[in-house]
Amino acid sequence: MVWGKILGRILYYLAVPQRRTVRRNLRFSYPQWPQNKIRRVTKRFFKHFGTTILEIVQMGFFSREDMRNRIQVVGEENARAALRANKGIVVISAHLGNWEVGLQTATCYFDLPVTGIAKKMRNARLEQIIYNYRTRFGNKILYKRGALPEMMQVLRQGGVLGVMMDVSRRFDGVEVEFFGHRATATPVAALLALRCKSPVLPVYCLRNPAGNLIVHIEPPVVMERTNNLRKDLVTNTQKITNRVEAAVRRKPEQWLWTLKRWKEFYPVLYPQSAKRLHKIKMKAQQKRKGVTGL
């Protein structure tokens, strides 16, 4: 998509803070890459991102039939086998390729609604637009705060639950290793799979060299089960994270490198975020002192 690449080129030059974050993350993840390759992949990322934005807008006008005809699905047998088990499916994915279109395609292709786990946006109007887009083919959205019982109910009724595994979790995450560095990840996918005995399928919507989108449904992540739930959560969340990392390594220019994935353990990577966090902590401390002094 030519216009998408043009948009990406514009964003590359205008979105300076985001461009810096992309380069820092790439240097951190690929220390062996020379500087010219970092710049090259950064430019490719912005072209991909611009294309993704226009695709999302364009496909907002597509019908179910359009989605089925335009987007190829690879690994259908993995989904069919998981559905036959009738234990529900935990779909794990990442901000890789065109993740929004991937969610729509899964619903249209299998005629089975996907319940996505999301965080509610602060801007109510923008949240409503995104909600309408995601649910227009019958998908459902659960907002993660306090939603664990509803998630388990979806799986026990044989439904499909989608969890994004590449976002940093400050309060409810477990420690994992991602690209050889400490990070946090949500344990909810592992917890649900262990509790409900549901298969865990990695699914990504990636762009091929010709520019076409292909939904890849990978074989399930084999869960480890012992008598130690806490240990199992950490072990299996790491296994899931390993699958996400492998997918990103195959298409590095298609991952959302603007995410502050390592901010809990390496705040120096994101100076502006570190400053904001420091101010928030200072204000909280001052407020506590004020309350104590009353």
C-alpha positions, 0 to 999 in steps of 0.5 A, a space after each residue: 500500500 503506497 499511501 501507507 508507506 508515505 504515511 509511515 515516512 512522514 511519521 518517521 520524521 515527525 514522531 521524534 520521541 517514538 523514533 528514539 524509543 524504537 531505536 533504543 529498543 532495537 539496540 537493546 534487543 539486537 546489540 550485535 546489529 550495526 547502527 546502519 541496520 538499526 536505522 534501516 529497520 526503524 524506517 521499515 517499522 514506520 512504513 509498516 506502521 503507516 500501512 497498518 493504520 490505513 489498513 485498519 481504516 480501510 477494513 472498517 468498511 469490509 464485509 465478512 465476505 471481504 475479510 474471508 476473501 482478502 486474508 489468507 489463513 495458515 494453520 487452520 488445522 491447529 484451530 480445528 483440533 483445539 475446537 474439537 477438544 471443547 475446552 475453550 481456546 486461549 489465543 495468545 498474540 502480540 502487537 505484531 503485523 496487523 493485530 486488529 485485522 487478525 482479530 476480525 479475520 478469526 471471527 469471520 473465518 471460523 464464524 466463532 466470536 472471540 472475546 478480547 481482553 483490553 484496557 479501557 482508554 481514558 478518552 471515552 469517544 476514542 474508546 467507543 470508536 475502537 470498541 465498535 470496530 472490534 465488535 462489529 462482527 460479533 466479537 466481545 471485549 472484556 476489560 481486564 480489571 476484575 474480569 477473571 471470573 468472566 474469562 473462565 466462564 468464556 472458556 468453560 462454555 467452549 469460547 475463544 479468549 484473546 490475550 495480548 502477551 507483549 505489554 509490560 505489566 507493572 502491578 499484576 505481571 510475573 517476571 520473564 525474559 524477553 530478548 535476553 532481558 528481564 521484563 514482565 508479562 501477564 500470567 492470565 493466559 497461563 492461569 486460565 489454561 491451567 485452571 480450565 485445561 484449555 489449549 493455548 494457540 499463538 495467532 499472528 496476522 503478518 504481512 508477507 513480502 507482497 504486502 498481503 496479510 496472512 493469519 498464522 495459527 501456530 501449534 499449541 504451547 504445551 503447558 507444564 503442570 506440577 503441584 506448585 501453581 506459582 511456579 507453573 505460572 512463571 514457567 508457562 508464562 515464560 514458554 508463552 513469551 518465548 513463542 512471542 519472541 520467536 514470532 517477533 524475531 521472524 518479522 522484527 520490522 512488524 512488531 510495535 517497537 514503540 512499546 516500553 516493554 522493559 520499563 520496569 527493570 530498565 527505566 533508563 531506556 525511556 528517560 521521559 517515562 522515568 521522569 514522569 514516574 519519578 514525579 508521580 512517586 514524589 507526589 504520592 510521597 508528599 501526599 502520604 506525608 501530608 496525611 500523616 502530619 494531620 
